[in-house]
Amino acid sequence: MAKSQTSHETQDQLHTFLHALDSGAFDEIRRMLRGMSPAEIAKLIESSPLRARNLLWQLIDKEDEGEVLQYVNEELAAYFLRHRNTEDILSLVEGFDADDFADLLQELPHAVMRQVLDSLDDQNRYRIETILAYPEDTAGGLMDTDIITIRPDISLDVVLRYLRRHESLPDTTDNLHVVNRTGQFVGILPLTKLLIKDPGMSVREAMNSAKAIPATTSARDVAQMFEREDLVTAPVVDDNGVLLGRITIDDVVDVILEGADHSLMSMAGMDEDEDTFAPVWKTTRRRAVWLGINLLTAFLASYMIGLFEGTLEKVVALAVLMPIVASMGGIAGNQTLTLVIRGMALGHVGTANARWLLTKEISVGFLNGILWSAVVGAIAATWFNDLLLGGVLAAAMIINLLVAALAGASLPMLLDKAGIDPALSGGVILTTVTDVVGFCSFLGLATLYYA
Amino acid sequence: MAKSQTSHETQDQLHTFLHALDSGAFDEIRRMLRGMSPAEIAKLIESSPLRARNLLWQLIDKEDEGEVLQYVNEELAAYFLRHRNTEDILSLVEGFDADDFADLLQELPHAVMRQVLDSLDDQNRYRIETILAYPEDTAGGLMDTDIITIRPDISLDVVLRYLRRHESLPDTTDNLHVVNRTGQFVGILPLTKLLIKDPGMSVREAMNSAKAIPATTSARDVAQMFEREDLVTAPVVDDNGVLLGRITIDDVVDVILEGADHSLMSMAGMDEDEDTFAPVWKTTRRRAVWLGINLLTAFLASYMIGLFEGTLEKVVALAVLMPIVASMGGIAGNQTLTLVIRGMALGHVGTANARWLLTKEISVGFLNGILWSAVVGAIAATWFNDLLLGGVLAAAMIINLLVAALAGASLPMLLDKAGIDPALSGGVILTTVTDVVGFCSFLGLATLYYA
């Protein structure tokens, strides 16, 4: 019995492969690849640096290429296909679901995509073009058009005989779709019901009613619906209720993963397509932009500090202590920010509970401000033997923790309203706020008392 | 036809409910709740502050309570059940899958759990105890024990007649499980095959071989396997290959979501169980600990700055510029750290490609260091009309970006080896490193040149 493959085993395999690649033992690699499943090979390729990826791809048996291609991400699949001709591409994607095929097509140069579409037969081209008519991040873009439809007025027995004429049914078929004369969706007939109900019963009597998803629904809302209702597949309809296709859970899992990935990566100024193994120059260019944006905020903070140069010259201890105020504000604000961004992504946080959440976060900021400013103030007063200095530090910290809570809770909602992605820009703006307020409140209060 | 509910609609509903709760219009709320699905009610409850949660729970019709309970998270379900007696609990969880029931039981006080188990009939107690025998985050803890098994030597026709004797089949039944005389798993029979193959065929001829997951496999590895192979359900076996149950995709989606949530929340010093709507004092306590830890690192940075007090007194411009070096190091290091932590979670990054990745990240850090230190140095030299100051700042920034890349890429792997969660502690340690190195390299170089 085959055992499940753990991430540890992948690393071991990768080790062996990279070693064999380095020593040019290509025949050995070919033999090893033949013993692996397409999904395992795909993961190995995705975990390899660029040069090794190309080599591995060339070493796969020709007849396995199509299957491996199904499991690598679209960008990489398009990269491997970039120099192939239309005929080659068509034979490689034969086993693809219609939705995966449509996604891959969109990654190819437009001329190539057109050529591939033109060489499909009418039925297949129609299927793919139905999907391409909707943006990739909507229910229409996610759906698969390969489904089995039946009429409500026939008996289960007729359905059973109809199915027996098939060579195979589409993967993950759990329901048959019931449509009326004009193609409008009326319900689903689960295979389980087909198996246990009296064959004399009509489809209409045996079928379940089910929610159909409008094709224009956003992928994010589709994912939330699948999660909430524990769905495996769901029918997709157009504006007139006509059945277009169905969405299967494996595509929804990808949406969920990308969404989660998006929040995590955006908060560090990267996007979810960031490839760990991209070439150095490409990575450098992408990161440089982010560092440049952050540099602007760093200079703004420096400019603010510069305003208090006179005070700093008099009391150099202020320079020693000032990073504490800014950094604690940044940490506290970032916690609130992350919580609210996650809450918004899960659909728990919005305008209805915004005021409640804001009040709560400010209360937490105030309580923690009281607690830690007392500690910090006491330590600073002892360290520099200056009670006034401790008091100024404590007061600045309370101010900054309050501002951090306010900014952390309100920024994501304000940015979202302005159509800006809070996960991407929230952190930079927050840090700018907590740095500027942190330095100004501390040095400003100090200027008042030491002037 | 019911339409899918978007997160926007949830917020609108929440608005209406909170308003109705405030004005005490309980009858109106009851009527509105009756028009919603259990999943919608559950989401509404999870999106409400504590007081509103309790009220909403009390306003649900008694007969709907069990269904709503299935859709709220375990902690909240256990909270609602905390004052109910055994009989009540049993009737409320009647519709639960065995695995969800087991998860909920583990959230209840031990005595209550024991009482509930003791009042189950033998078959059900055996089922639940099989699941409880494995930790919650393993395949055994995730599995559902309600499955249909058949023998390999009977004909499909016998299977069809056997199924017709059932009132209903378990939810998400896509395959029947084939086991031998001693209960060992030998393969699966997809319902689709049962419907299209010749009824005279034997199960052995029609069945597919399939990977069975050992019950001790970690939930994370199970999730990776489902993602990679696009599975909907998978059989679970014990050490002897005996079939114990099956894992369904809806439980795996929860694992995937928790995993992604874990990285995001941990990096801000929170955990994935953090409840956006927890009471103020509880949130304050949790966050206070994290602020305290970060305070230690802030004081360490201050201590380092304090070592250069003499230099700062001479050249106050150093105090103005020093946050730039530390902050740019922190930003750059955090990007590398996030990328590596994500790569590790996806199973792409490990010992085999560690050296390659380290080299790459250091190259990126060096190139960006050259670029931005030139910019920063030029600006500083112009601002303070001091070429030497610009040079010192540029040199310190190159050093800190190199150290940031080194720390960002190596910390997650070192921490993981030491059994420490990199997502939780990686950021704090990284910031400590980039702050200390940033301040020390800048002020240290300045001391050398201005002394």
Interface residues (C-beta under 8 A of the other chain):
Chain A: M1 A2 K3 S4 Q5 T6 S7 H8 T10 Q11 D12 L14 H15 L18 S37 A39 E40 A42 K43 E46 S47 S48 P49 Y71 L160 L163 R164 H166 E167 S168 L169 D171 T172 T173 D174 F185 L191 T192 L194 L195 I196 K211 A212 I213 P214 T217 S218 R220 D221 V222 Q224 M225 F226 E227 R228 E229 D230 V232 V237 G241 I249 D250 V252 V253 I256 L257 A260 D261 S263 L264 M265 M267 A268 G269 M270 E274 T276 F277 V280 W281 T283 T284 R287 A288 W290 L291 G292 N294 L295 T297 A298 F299 A301 S302 I305 G306 E309 L312 E313 V316 A317 L318 A319 V320 L321 M322 P323 I324 A326 S327 M328 I331 A332 N334 Q335 L337 T338 L339 V340 R342 G343 G347 H348 V349 G350 T351 A352 N353 W356 L357 K360 S363 V364 L367 N368 L371 W372 V375 V376 I379 T431 D435 F439
Chain B: M1 A2 K3 S4 Q5 T6 S7 H8 T10 Q11 D12 L14 H15 L18 S37 A39 E40 A42 K43 E46 S47 S48 P49 Y71 L160 L163 R164 H166 E167 S168 L169 D171 T172 T173 D174 F185 L191 T192 L194 L195 I196 K211 A212 I213 P214 T217 S218 R220 D221 V222 Q224 M225 F226 E227 R228 E229 D230 V232 V237 G241 I249 D250 V252 V253 I256 L257 A260 D261 S263 L264 M265 M267 A268 G269 M270 E274 T276 F277 V280 W281 T283 T284 R287 A288 W290 L291 G292 N294 L295 A298 F299 A301 S302 I305 G306 E309 L312 E313 V316 A317 L318 A319 V320 L321 M322 P323 I324 A326 S327 M328 I331 A332 N334 Q335 L337 T338 L339 V340 R342 G343 G347 H348 V349 G350 T351 A352 N353 W356 L357 K360 S363 V364 L367 N368 L371 W372 V375 V376 I379 T431 D435 F439
